[in-house]
Amino acid sequence: MGSKIGTEKIMREDGYLYFVGKDGYVWRVPMKHNKRGSKKKVGTQKVDKKRGHLYYVGDDGYVYQAKMKNA
């Protein structure tokens, strides 16, 4: 679906949601069932975000970019 743009591998843990924030870094936040977690920046690589693209952390731990259809 998307193309891999990140070179840094993010080690994912159970109970957390991973996303690329407005600042371009990868963040993790606890899911609703994870009561002990806290929000934390986990990546050191900054992604230059473009308008009309979606950014996400794939199953392999790398950041991907996909073009949105209606943007």
N, CA, C, O and CB atoms as a CASP TS submission, in Angstrom:
PFRMAT TS
TARGET T0000
AUTHOR 0000-0000-0000
METHOD Language model
MODEL 1
PARENT N/A
ATOM      1  N   MET     1       0.817  -1.188   0.000  1.00  0.00           N
ATOM      2  CA  MET     1       0.000   0.000   0.000  1.00  0.00           C
ATOM      3  C   MET     1       0.860   1.250   0.000  1.00  0.00           C
ATOM      4  O   MET     1       0.667   2.119  -0.851  1.00  0.00           O
ATOM      5  CB  MET     1      -0.929  -0.001   1.191  1.00  0.00           C
ATOM      6  N   GLY     2       1.789   1.369   0.912  1.00  0.00           N
ATOM      7  CA  GLY     2       2.627   2.556   1.011  1.00  0.00           C
ATOM      8  C   GLY     2       4.070   2.233   0.688  1.00  0.00           C
ATOM      9  O   GLY     2       4.434   1.076   0.481  1.00  0.00           O
ATOM     10  N   SER     3       4.881   3.268   0.646  1.00  0.00           N
ATOM     11  CA  SER     3       6.304   3.082   0.403  1.00  0.00           C
ATOM     12  C   SER     3       7.083   3.370   1.686  1.00  0.00           C
ATOM     13  O   SER     3       6.751   4.284   2.441  1.00  0.00           O
ATOM     14  CB  SER     3       6.789   3.995  -0.751  1.00  0.00           C
ATOM     15  N   LYS     4       8.114   2.578   1.912  1.00  0.00           N
ATOM     16  CA  LYS     4       8.920   2.716   3.122  1.00  0.00           C
ATOM     17  C   LYS     4       9.811   3.942   2.993  1.00  0.00           C
ATOM     18  O   LYS     4      10.556   4.072   2.022  1.00  0.00           O
ATOM     19  CB  LYS     4       9.771   1.442   3.374  1.00  0.00           C
ATOM     20  N   ILE     5       9.734   4.845   3.974  1.00  0.00           N
ATOM     21  CA  ILE     5      10.557   6.054   3.935  1.00  0.00           C
ATOM     22  C   ILE     5      11.498   6.138   5.130  1.00  0.00           C
ATOM     23  O   ILE     5      12.455   6.912   5.105  1.00  0.00           O
ATOM     24  CB  ILE     5       9.672   7.289   3.890  1.00  0.00           C
ATOM     25  N   GLY     6      11.245   5.366   6.161  1.00  0.00           N
ATOM     26  CA  GLY     6      12.075   5.417   7.362  1.00  0.00           C
ATOM     27  C   GLY     6      13.216   4.422   7.300  1.00  0.00           C
ATOM     28  O   GLY     6      13.086   3.359   6.693  1.00  0.00           O
ATOM     29  N   THR     7      14.336   4.762   7.928  1.00  0.00           N
ATOM     30  CA  THR     7      15.474   3.855   8.002  1.00  0.00           C
ATOM     31  C   THR     7      15.677   3.323   9.417  1.00  0.00           C
ATOM     32  O   THR     7      16.451   2.389   9.626  1.00  0.00           O
ATOM     33  CB  THR     7      16.737   4.557   7.523  1.00  0.00           C
ATOM     34  N   GLU     8      14.991   3.909  10.377  1.00  0.00           N
ATOM     35  CA  GLU     8      15.107   3.483  11.770  1.00  0.00           C
ATOM     36  C   GLU     8      13.998   2.481  12.095  1.00  0.00           C
ATOM     37  O   GLU     8      12.827   2.724  11.803  1.00  0.00           O
ATOM     38  CB  GLU     8      15.040   4.704  12.729  1.00  0.00           C
ATOM     39  N   LYS     9      14.375   1.357  12.698  1.00  0.00           N
ATOM     40  CA  LYS     9      13.397   0.340  13.072  1.00  0.00           C
ATOM     41  C   LYS     9      12.905   0.617  14.494  1.00  0.00           C
ATOM     42  O   LYS     9      13.701   0.777  15.419  1.00  0.00           O
ATOM     43  CB  LYS     9      14.011  -1.090  12.966  1.00  0.00           C
ATOM     44  N   ILE    10      11.588   0.672  14.648  1.00  0.00           N
ATOM     45  CA  ILE    10      10.956   0.914  15.945  1.00  0.00           C
ATOM     46  C   ILE    10      10.594  -0.433  16.554  1.00  0.00           C
ATOM     47  O   ILE    10       9.890  -1.233  15.938  1.00  0.00           O
ATOM     48  CB  ILE    10       9.690   1.829  15.805  1.00  0.00           C
ATOM     49  N   MET    11      11.076  -0.676  17.760  1.00  0.00           N
ATOM     50  CA  MET    11      10.736  -1.912  18.466  1.00  0.00           C
ATOM     51  C   MET    11       9.386  -1.704  19.144  1.00  0.00           C
ATOM     52  O   MET    11       9.254  -0.881  20.050  1.00  0.00           O
ATOM     53  CB  MET    11      11.847  -2.306  19.514  1.00  0.00           C
ATOM     54  N   ARG    12       8.390  -2.458  18.697  1.00  0.00           N
ATOM     55  CA  ARG    12       7.025  -2.276  19.199  1.00  0.00           C
ATOM     56  C   ARG    12       6.763  -3.166  20.407  1.00  0.00           C
ATOM     57  O   ARG    12       7.260  -4.289  20.490  1.00  0.00           O
ATOM     58  CB  ARG    12       6.004  -2.574  18.097  1.00  0.00           C
ATOM     59  N   GLU    13       5.968  -2.642  21.343  1.00  0.00           N
ATOM     60  CA  GLU    13       5.567  -3.384  22.529  1.00  0.00           C
ATOM     61  C   GLU    13       4.055  -3.556  22.517  1.00  0.00           C
ATOM     62  O   GLU    13       3.333  -2.731  21.958  1.00  0.00           O
ATOM     63  CB  GLU    13       6.031  -2.666  23.823  1.00  0.00           C
ATOM     64  N   ASP    14       3.585  -4.628  23.132  1.00  0.00           N
ATOM     65  CA  ASP    14       2.147  -4.856  23.226  1.00  0.00           C
ATOM     66  C   ASP    14       1.515  -3.827  24.154  1.00  0.00           C
ATOM     67  O   ASP    14       2.122  -3.415  25.142  1.00  0.00           O
ATOM     68  CB  ASP    14       1.851  -6.285  23.724  1.00  0.00           C
ATOM     69  N   GLY    15       0.287  -3.413  23.828  1.00  0.00           N
ATOM     70  CA  GLY    15      -0.439  -2.481  24.671  1.00  0.00           C
ATOM     71  C   GLY    15      -0.234  -1.024  24.315  1.00  0.00           C
ATOM     72  O   GLY    15      -0.714  -0.147  25.033  1.00  0.00           O
ATOM     73  N   TYR    16       0.472  -0.735  23.218  1.00  0.00           N
ATOM     74  CA  TYR    16       0.727   0.639  22.808  1.00  0.00           C
ATOM     75  C   TYR    16       0.316   0.856  21.360  1.00  0.00           C
ATOM     76  O   TYR    16       0.350  -0.066  20.544  1.00  0.00           O
ATOM     77  CB  TYR    16       2.202   0.989  22.998  1.00  0.00           C
ATOM     78  N   LEU    17      -0.073   2.091  21.054  1.00  0.00           N
ATOM     79  CA  LEU    17      -0.406   2.519  19.709  1.00  0.00           C
ATOM     80  C   LEU    17       0.723   3.421  19.236  1.00  0.00           C
ATOM     81  O   LEU    17       1.126   4.332  19.959  1.00  0.00           O
ATOM     82  CB  LEU    17      -1.795   3.252  19.658  1.00  0.00           C
ATOM     83  N   TYR    18       1.242   3.185  18.028  1.00  0.00           N
ATOM     84  CA  TYR    18       2.364   3.937  17.488  1.00  0.00           C
ATOM     85  C   TYR    18       1.898   4.802  16.326  1.00  0.00           C
ATOM     86  O   TYR    18       1.128   4.350  15.479  1.00  0.00           O
ATOM     87  CB  TYR    18       3.490   2.991  17.040  1.00  0.00           C
ATOM     88  N   PHE    19       2.371   6.060  16.287  1.00  0.00           N
ATOM     89  CA  PHE    19       1.976   6.971  15.215  1.00  0.00           C
ATOM     90  C   PHE    19       3.065   8.006  14.979  1.00  0.00           C
ATOM     91  O   PHE    19       3.935   8.212  15.825  1.00  0.00           O
ATOM     92  CB  PHE    19       0.643   7.662  15.551  1.00  0.00           C
ATOM     93  N   VAL    20       3.010   8.654  13.826  1.00  0.00           N
ATOM     94  CA  VAL    20       3.918   9.752  13.508  1.00  0.00           C
ATOM     95  C   VAL    20       3.196  11.045  13.860  1.00  0.00           C
ATOM     96  O   VAL    20       2.149  11.348  13.289  1.00  0.00           O
ATOM     97  CB  VAL    20       4.360   9.729  11.989  1.00  0.00           C
ATOM     98  N   GLY    21       3.744  11.798  14.787  1.00  0.00           N
ATOM     99  CA  GLY    21       3.110  13.012  15.280  1.00  0.00           C
ATOM    100  C   GLY    21       3.281  14.198  14.355  1.00  0.00           C
ATOM    101  O   GLY    21       3.928  14.098  13.312  1.00  0.00           O
ATOM    102  N   LYS    22       2.698  15.322  14.742  1.00  0.00           N
ATOM    103  CA  LYS    22       2.795  16.549  13.955  1.00  0.00           C
ATOM    104  C   LYS    22       4.232  17.036  13.834  1.00  0.00           C
ATOM    105  O   LYS    22       4.590  17.687  12.852  1.00  0.00           O
ATOM    106  CB  LYS    22       1.937  17.635  14.575  1.00  0.00           C
ATOM    107  N   ASP    23       5.054  16.724  14.826  1.00  0.00           N
ATOM    108  CA  ASP    23       6.445  17.157  14.805  1.00  0.00           C
ATOM    109  C   ASP    23       7.329  16.285  13.913  1.00  0.00           C
ATOM    110  O   ASP    23       8.488  16.630  13.682  1.00  0.00           O
ATOM    111  CB  ASP    23       6.992  17.161  16.205  1.00  0.00           C
ATOM    112  N   GLY    24       6.804  15.158  13.404  1.00  0.00           N
ATOM    113  CA  GLY    24       7.557  14.292  12.507  1.00  0.00           C
ATOM    114  C   GLY    24       8.249  13.124  13.189  1.00  0.00           C
ATOM    115  O   GLY    24       8.898  12.323  12.516  1.00  0.00           O
ATOM    116  N   TYR    25       8.130  13.006  14.494  1.00  0.00           N
ATOM    117  CA  TYR    25       8.749  11.910  15.230  1.00  0.00           C
ATOM    118  C   TYR    25       7.710  10.829  15.535  1.00  0.00           C
ATOM    119  O   TYR    25       6.508  11.095  15.536  1.00  0.00           O
ATOM    120  CB  TYR    25       9.394  12.427  16.536  1.00  0.00           C
ATOM    121  N   VAL    26       8.184   9.611  15.794  1.00  0.00           N
ATOM    122  CA  VAL    26       7.291   8.506  16.141  1.00  0.00           C
ATOM    123  C   VAL    26       7.020   8.552  17.644  1.00  0.00           C
ATOM    124  O   VAL    26       7.941   8.668  18.453  1.00  0.00           O
ATOM    125  CB  VAL    26       7.906   7.126  15.723  1.00  0.00           C
ATOM    126  N   TRP    27       5.741   8.459  17.998  1.00  0.00           N
ATOM    127  CA  TRP    27       5.288   8.479  19.387  1.00  0.00           C
ATOM    128  C   TRP    27       4.541   7.200  19.692  1.00  0.00           C
ATOM    129  O   TRP    27       4.027   6.534  18.793  1.00  0.00           O
ATOM    130  CB  TRP    27       4.396   9.707  19.666  1.00  0.00           C
ATOM    131  N   ARG    28       4.486   6.861  20.980  1.00  0.00           N
ATOM    132  CA  ARG    28       3.653   5.745  21.422  1.00  0.00           C
ATOM    133  C   ARG    28       2.749   6.229  22.546  1.00  0.00           C
ATOM    134  O   ARG    28       3.163   7.009  23.404  1.00  0.00           O
ATOM    135  CB  ARG    28       4.524   4.537  21.886  1.00  0.00           C
ATOM    136  N   VAL    29       1.513   5.755  22.527  1.00  0.00           N
ATOM    137  CA  VAL    29       0.545   6.073  23.573  1.00  0.00           C
ATOM    138  C   VAL    29      -0.082   4.764  24.024  1.00  0.00           C
ATOM    139  O   VAL    29      -0.245   3.848  23.217  1.00  0.00           O
ATOM    140  CB  VAL    29      -0.547   7.089  23.070  1.00  0.00           C
ATOM    141  N   PRO    30      -0.439   4.659  25.310  1.00  0.00           N
ATOM    142  CA  PRO    30      -1.041   3.407  25.783  1.00  0.00           C
ATOM    143  C   PRO    30      -2.456   3.244  25.254  1.00  0.00           C
ATOM    144  O   PRO    30      -3.205   4.213  25.129  1.00  0.00           O
ATOM    145  CB  PRO    30      -1.049   3.359  27.313  1.00  0.00           C
ATOM    146  N   MET    31      -2.808   1.998  24.946  1.00  0.00           N
ATOM    147  CA  MET    31      -4.183   1.689  24.571  1.00  0.00           C
ATOM    148  C   MET    31      -5.059   1.734  25.820  1.00  0.00           C
ATOM    149  O   MET    31      -4.554   1.794  26.941  1.00  0.00           O
ATOM    150  CB  MET    31      -4.276   0.298  23.878  1.00  0.00           C
ATOM    151  N   LYS    32      -6.355   1.706  25.617  1.00  0.00           N
ATOM    152  CA  LYS    32      -7.293   1.873  26.727  1.00  0.00           C
ATOM    153  C   LYS    32      -7.113   0.802  27.805  1.00  0.00           C
ATOM    154  O   LYS    32      -7.271   1.089  28.991  1.00  0.00           O
ATOM    155  CB  LYS    32      -8.722   1.842  26.205  1.00  0.00           C
ATOM    156  N   HIS    33      -6.785  -0.423  27.406  1.00  0.00           N
ATOM    157  CA  HIS    33      -6.640  -1.501  28.390  1.00  0.00           C
ATOM    158  C   HIS    33      -5.283  -1.487  29.095  1.00  0.00           C
ATOM    159  O   HIS    33      -5.081  -2.253  30.037  1.00  0.00           O
ATOM    160  CB  HIS    33      -6.841  -2.839  27.716  1.00  0.00           C
ATOM    161  N   ASN    34      -4.354  -0.642  28.664  1.00  0.00           N
ATOM    162  CA  ASN    34      -3.040  -0.522  29.291  1.00  0.00           C
ATOM    163  C   ASN    34      -3.094   0.634  30.297  1.00  0.00           C
ATOM    164  O   ASN    34      -3.006   1.799  29.907  1.00  0.00           O
ATOM    165  CB  ASN    34      -1.913  -0.289  28.214  1.00  0.00           C
ATOM    166  N   LYS    35      -3.236   0.321  31.565  1.00  0.00           N
ATOM    167  CA  LYS    35      -3.415   1.343  32.604  1.00  0.00           C
ATOM    168  C   LYS    35      -2.105   1.952  33.093  1.00  0.00           C
ATOM    169  O   LYS    35      -2.118   3.048  33.654  1.00  0.00           O
ATOM    170  CB  LYS    35      -4.148   0.752  33.773  1.00  0.00           C
ATOM    171  N   ARG    36      -0.973   1.272  32.897  1.00  0.00           N
ATOM    172  CA  ARG    36       0.287   1.730  33.480  1.00  0.00           C
ATOM    173  C   ARG    36       1.150   2.551  32.517  1.00  0.00           C
ATOM    174  O   ARG    36       2.134   3.152  32.949  1.00  0.00           O
ATOM    175  CB  ARG    36       1.070   0.545  33.959  1.00  0.00           C
ATOM    176  N   GLY    37       0.814   2.591  31.238  1.00  0.00           N
ATOM    177  CA  GLY    37       1.672   3.237  30.259  1.00  0.00           C
ATOM    178  C   GLY    37       1.544   4.756  30.244  1.00  0.00           C
ATOM    179  O   GLY    37       0.639   5.327  30.852  1.00  0.00           O
ATOM    180  N   SER    38       2.479   5.398  29.530  1.00  0.00           N
ATOM    181  CA  SER    38       2.442   6.848  29.372  1.00  0.00           C
ATOM    182  C   SER    38       2.900   7.195  27.957  1.00  0.00           C
ATOM    183  O   SER    38       3.536   6.382  27.287  1.00  0.00           O
ATOM    184  CB  SER    38       3.336   7.556  30.441  1.00  0.00           C
ATOM    185  N   LYS    39       2.574   8.405  27.509  1.00  0.00           N
ATOM    186  CA  LYS    39       2.954   8.867  26.186  1.00  0.00           C
ATOM    187  C   LYS    39       4.461   9.115  26.162  1.00  0.00           C
ATOM    188  O   LYS    39       5.019   9.677  27.104  1.00  0.00           O
ATOM    189  CB  LYS    39       2.171  10.151  25.796  1.00  0.00           C
ATOM    190  N   LYS    40       5.124   8.683  25.058  1.00  0.00           N
ATOM    191  CA  LYS    40       6.571   8.806  25.001  1.00  0.00           C
ATOM    192  C   LYS    40       7.027   8.859  23.541  1.00  0.00           C
ATOM    193  O   LYS    40       6.472   8.170  22.685  1.00  0.00           O
ATOM    194  CB  LYS    40       7.250   7.632  25.747  1.00  0.00           C
ATOM    195  N   LYS    41       8.035   9.675  23.266  1.00  0.00           N
ATOM    196  CA  LYS    41       8.631   9.710  21.934  1.00  0.00           C
ATOM    197  C   LYS    41       9.608   8.546  21.837  1.00  0.00           C
ATOM    198  O   LYS    41      10.485   8.406  22.689  1.00  0.00           O
ATOM    199  CB  LYS    41       9.346  11.085  21.654  1.00  0.00           C
ATOM    200  N   VAL    42       9.469   7.701  20.803  1.00  0.00           N
ATOM    201  CA  VAL    42      10.303   6.509  20.718  1.00  0.00           C
ATOM    202  C   VAL    42      11.288   6.553  19.559  1.00  0.00           C
ATOM    203  O   VAL    42      12.259   5.797  19.562  1.00  0.00           O
ATOM    204  CB  VAL    42       9.436   5.293  20.592  1.00  0.00           C
ATOM    205  N   GLY    43      11.075   7.398  18.585  1.00  0.00           N
ATOM    206  CA  GLY    43      11.975   7.457  17.439  1.00  0.00           C
ATOM    207  C   GLY    43      12.889   8.666  17.501  1.00  0.00           C
ATOM    208  O   GLY    43      12.531   9.695  18.074  1.00  0.00           O
ATOM    209  N   THR    44      14.076   8.541  16.909  1.00  0.00           N
ATOM    210  CA  THR    44      15.006   9.671  16.847  1.00  0.00           C
ATOM    211  C   THR    44      15.071  10.248  15.443  1.00  0.00           C
ATOM    212  O   THR    44      15.609  11.338  15.251  1.00  0.00           O
ATOM    213  CB  THR    44      16.402   9.244  17.301  1.00  0.00           C
ATOM    214  N   GLN    45      14.533   9.537  14.457  1.00  0.00           N
ATOM    215  CA  GLN    45      14.544  10.010  13.083  1.00  0.00           C
ATOM    216  C   GLN    45      13.321  10.883  12.819  1.00  0.00           C
ATOM    217  O   GLN    45      12.196  10.483  13.120  1.00  0.00           O
ATOM    218  CB  GLN    45      14.585   8.826  12.102  1.00  0.00           C
ATOM    219  N   LYS    46      13.537  12.072  12.259  1.00  0.00           N
ATOM    220  CA  LYS    46      12.431  12.984  11.949  1.00  0.00           C
ATOM    221  C   LYS    46      11.998  12.765  10.507  1.00  0.00           C
ATOM    222  O   LYS    46      12.828  12.678   9.602  1.00  0.00           O
ATOM    223  CB  LYS    46      12.843  14.471  12.181  1.00  0.00           C
ATOM    224  N   VAL    47      10.676  12.677  10.303  1.00  0.00           N
ATOM    225  CA  VAL    47      10.097  12.469   8.986  1.00  0.00           C
ATOM    226  C   VAL    47       9.579  13.805   8.475  1.00  0.00           C
ATOM    227  O   VAL    47       8.845  14.495   9.181  1.00  0.00           O
ATOM    228  CB  VAL    47       8.962  11.404   9.026  1.00  0.00           C
ATOM    229  N   ASP    48       9.951  14.175   7.261  1.00  0.00           N
ATOM    230  CA  ASP    48       9.422  15.385   6.641  1.00  0.00           C
ATOM    231  C   ASP    48       8.066  15.045   6.048  1.00  0.00           C
ATOM    232  O   ASP    48       7.975  14.348   5.037  1.00  0.00           O
ATOM    233  CB  ASP    48      10.395  15.950   5.548  1.00  0.00           C
ATOM    234  N   LYS    49       7.013  15.544   6.684  1.00  0.00           N
ATOM    235  CA  LYS    49       5.657  15.210   6.270  1.00  0.00           C
ATOM    236  C   LYS    49       5.207  16.116   5.129  1.00  0.00           C
ATOM    237  O   LYS    49       5.485  17.315   5.120  1.00  0.00           O
ATOM    238  CB  LYS    49       4.690  15.325   7.455  1.00  0.00           C
ATOM    239  N   LYS    50       4.497  15.511   4.157  1.00  0.00           N
ATOM    240  CA  LYS    50       3.959  16.237   3.013  1.00  0.00           C
ATOM    241  C   LYS    50       2.446  16.258   3.103  1.00  0.00           C
ATOM    242  O   LYS    50       1.835  15.331   3.635  1.00  0.00           O
ATOM    243  CB  LYS    50       4.419  15.601   1.680  1.00  0.00           C
ATOM    244  N   ARG    51       1.846  17.311   2.586  1.00  0.00           N
ATOM    245  CA  ARG    51       0.399  17.440   2.577  1.00  0.00           C
ATOM    246  C   ARG    51      -0.196  16.406   1.622  1.00  0.00           C
ATOM    247  O   ARG    51       0.314  16.198   0.521  1.00  0.00           O
ATOM    248  CB  ARG    51      -0.024  18.874   2.173  1.00  0.00           C
ATOM    249  N   GLY    52      -1.293  15.755   2.061  1.00  0.00           N
ATOM    250  CA  GLY    52      -1.963  14.772   1.226  1.00  0.00           C
ATOM    251  C   GLY    52      -1.419  13.362   1.366  1.00  0.00           C
ATOM    252  O   GLY    52      -1.771  12.486   0.576  1.00  0.00           O
ATOM    253  N   HIS    53      -0.565  13.125   2.358  1.00  0.00           N
ATOM    254  CA  HIS    53       0.002  11.804   2.590  1.00  0.00           C
ATOM    255  C   HIS    53      -0.319  11.337   4.010  1.00  0.00           C
ATOM    256  O   HIS    53      -0.472  12.145   4.926  1.00  0.00           O
ATOM    257  CB  HIS    53       1.527  11.818   2.355  1.00  0.00           C
ATOM    258  N   LEU    54      -0.418  10.025   4.170  1.00  0.00           N
ATOM    259  CA  LEU    54      -0.662   9.387   5.454  1.00  0.00           C
ATOM    260  C   LEU    54       0.625   8.698   5.889  1.00  0.00           C
ATOM    261  O   LEU    54       1.269   8.027   5.084  1.00  0.00           O
ATOM    262  CB  LEU    54      -1.850   8.373   5.371  1.00  0.00           C
ATOM    263  N   TYR    55       0.997   8.854   7.130  1.00  0.00           N
ATOM    264  CA  TYR    55       2.223   8.262   7.670  1.00  0.00           C
ATOM    265  C   TYR    55       1.868   7.302   8.788  1.00  0.00           C
ATOM    266  O   TYR    55       1.038   7.611   9.643  1.00  0.00           O
ATOM    267  CB  TYR    55       3.195   9.356   8.181  1.00  0.00           C
ATOM    268  N   TYR    56       2.506   6.121   8.778  1.00  0.00           N
ATOM    269  CA  TYR    56       2.209   5.109   9.791  1.00  0.00           C
ATOM    270  C   TYR    56       3.420   4.219  10.015  1.00  0.00           C
ATOM    271  O   TYR    56       4.336   4.171   9.195  1.00  0.00           O
ATOM    272  CB  TYR    56       0.993   4.263   9.376  1.00  0.00           C
ATOM    273  N   VAL    57       3.409   3.512  11.143  1.00  0.00           N
ATOM    274  CA  VAL    57       4.457   2.554  11.477  1.00  0.00           C
ATOM    275  C   VAL    57       3.936   1.180  11.084  1.00  0.00           C
ATOM    276  O   VAL    57       2.902   0.737  11.584  1.00  0.00           O
ATOM    277  CB  VAL    57       4.847   2.614  13.010  1.00  0.00           C
ATOM    278  N   GLY    58       4.644   0.509  10.195  1.00  0.00           N
ATOM    279  CA  GLY    58       4.223  -0.797   9.696  1.00  0.00           C
ATOM    280  C   GLY    58       4.496  -1.913  10.686  1.00  0.00           C
ATOM    281  O   GLY    58       5.070  -1.690  11.752  1.00  0.00           O
ATOM    282  N   ASP    59       4.076  -3.120  10.321  1.00  0.00           N
ATOM    283  CA  ASP    59       4.272  -4.288  11.184  1.00  0.00           C
ATOM    284  C   ASP    59       5.746  -4.619  11.383  1.00  0.00           C
ATOM    285  O   ASP    59       6.120  -5.201  12.401  1.00  0.00           O
ATOM    286  CB  ASP    59       3.554  -5.491  10.600  1.00  0.00           C
ATOM    287  N   ASP    60       6.586  -4.251  10.416  1.00  0.00           N
ATOM    288  CA  ASP    60       8.015  -4.531  10.542  1.00  0.00           C
ATOM    289  C   ASP    60       8.766  -3.469  11.346  1.00  0.00           C
ATOM    290  O   ASP    60       9.958  -3.633  11.609  1.00  0.00           O
ATOM    291  CB  ASP    60       8.630  -4.651   9.172  1.00  0.00           C
ATOM    292  N   GLY    61       8.087  -2.373  11.745  1.00  0.00           N
ATOM    293  CA  GLY    61       8.697  -1.364  12.597  1.00  0.00           C
ATOM    294  C   GLY    61       9.234  -0.149  11.869  1.00  0.00           C
ATOM    295  O   GLY    61       9.801   0.736  12.509  1.00  0.00           O
ATOM    296  N   TYR    62       9.078  -0.073  10.557  1.00  0.00           N
ATOM    297  CA  TYR    62       9.557   1.066   9.784  1.00  0.00           C
ATOM    298  C   TYR    62       8.408   2.014   9.468  1.00  0.00           C
ATOM    299  O   TYR    62       7.245   1.611   9.472  1.00  0.00           O
ATOM    300  CB  TYR    62      10.232   0.593   8.488  1.00  0.00           C
ATOM    301  N   VAL    63       8.739   3.286   9.191  1.00  0.00           N
ATOM    302  CA  VAL    63       7.733   4.291   8.869  1.00  0.00           C
ATOM    303  C   VAL    63       7.419   4.207   7.375  1.00  0.00           C
ATOM    304  O   VAL    63       8.319   4.112   6.541  1.00  0.00           O
ATOM    305  CB  VAL    63       8.221   5.723   9.261  1.00  0.00           C
ATOM    306  N   TYR    64       6.112   4.246   7.053  1.00  0.00           N
ATOM    307  CA  TYR    64       5.648   4.184   5.678  1.00  0.00           C
ATOM    308  C   TYR    64       4.849   5.428   5.348  1.00  0.00           C
ATOM    309  O   TYR    64       4.324   6.108   6.229  1.00  0.00           O
ATOM    310  CB  TYR    64       4.808   2.924   5.441  1.00  0.00           C
ATOM    311  N   GLN    65       4.769   5.712   4.043  1.00  0.00           N
ATOM    312  CA  GLN    65       4.027   6.860   3.537  1.00  0.00           C
ATOM    313  C   GLN    65       3.085   6.362   2.444  1.00  0.00           C
ATOM    314  O   GLN    65       3.484   5.592   1.570  1.00  0.00           O
ATOM    315  CB  GLN    65       4.992   7.977   2.995  1.00  0.00           C
ATOM    316  N   ALA    66       1.826   6.810   2.503  1.00  0.00           N
ATOM    317  CA  ALA    66       0.834   6.444   1.488  1.00  0.00           C
ATOM    318  C   ALA    66       0.091   7.704   1.059  1.00  0.00           C
ATOM    319  O   ALA    66      -0.240   8.551   1.888  1.00  0.00           O
ATOM    320  CB  ALA    66      -0.165   5.364   2.032  1.00  0.00           C
ATOM    321  N   LYS    67      -0.166   7.822  -0.229  1.00  0.00           N
ATOM    322  CA  LYS    67      -0.907   8.985  -0.743  1.00  0.00           C
ATOM    323  C   LYS    67      -2.396   8.762  -0.500  1.00  0.00           C
ATOM    324  O   LYS    67      -2.934   7.697  -0.804  1.00  0.00           O
ATOM    325  CB  LYS    67      -0.620   9.215  -2.273  1.00  0.00           C
ATOM    326  N   MET    68      -3.064   9.795   0.058  1.00  0.00           N
ATOM    327  CA  MET    68      -4.503   9.710   0.292  1.00  0.00           C
ATOM    328  C   MET    68      -5.249  10.022  -1.003  1.00  0.00           C
ATOM    329  O   MET    68      -4.811  10.868  -1.783  1.00  0.00           O
ATOM    330  CB  MET    68      -4.937  10.681   1.425  1.00  0.00           C
ATOM    331  N   LYS    69      -6.364   9.351  -1.235  1.00  0.00           N
ATOM    332  CA  LYS    69      -7.096   9.485  -2.491  1.00  0.00           C
ATOM    333  C   LYS    69      -7.729  10.846  -2.678  1.00  0.00           C
ATOM    334  O   LYS    69      -7.614  11.428  -3.756  1.00  0.00           O
ATOM    335  CB  LYS    69      -8.151   8.440  -2.574  1.00  0.00           C
ATOM    336  N   ASN    70      -8.390  11.370  -1.669  1.00  0.00           N
ATOM    337  CA  ASN    70      -9.174  12.597  -1.814  1.00  0.00           C
ATOM    338  C   ASN    70      -8.496  13.827  -1.235  1.00  0.00           C
ATOM    339  O   ASN    70      -9.174  14.788  -0.872  1.00  0.00           O
ATOM    340  CB  ASN    70     -10.503  12.422  -1.163  1.00  0.00           C
ATOM    341  N   ALA    71      -7.199  13.817  -1.143  1.00  0.00           N
ATOM    342  CA  ALA    71      -6.507  14.955  -0.544  1.00  0.00           C
ATOM    343  C   ALA    71      -5.961  15.890  -1.603  1.00  0.00           C
ATOM    344  O   ALA    71      -5.347  16.905  -1.273  1.00  0.00           O
ATOM    345  CB  ALA    71      -5.380  14.479   0.355  1.00  0.00           C
TER
END
